[in-house]
Amino acid sequence: EILPSLLHCIRMISTLSKFYNTEDRLTGLLRKISNQIIRRCCDKISLDEIFNGDIEESMICLDQTIKCGVAWKNIYRRTARAINMN
């Protein structure tokens, strides 16, 4: 439940900052956050466990990473709409 708070902070930056509220800077920041989420999800998935037959644990990890990606996308889109309305 960190993602909504994080995007709320970014929304505040876009609203209040005189120097960091440009589209390029916000896009770069959001890209870095997205890449970090992807990295953390990839680190959680173990191909060795999958190939060694530990399917149950691997399926749980894969399911969690998919849910995380979907949650990030939904929260991002909701925040982007809110920023564009201002």
Residue pairs with C-beta under 8 A, 6 or more apart in sequence:
3 71
3 72
3 75
4 75
6 33
7 75
7 76
7 79
8 79
10 26
10 29
10 30
10 33
10 79
11 79
11 82
11 83
13 20
13 21
13 26
13 29
14 21
14 26
14 83
15 21
15 83
15 86
20 26
30 76
34 72
34 76
37 68
37 69
37 72
38 69
41 65
41 68
41 69
42 65
44 61
44 64
44 65
45 58
45 61
45 62
45 65
46 54
46 58
46 61
49 57
49 58
50 58
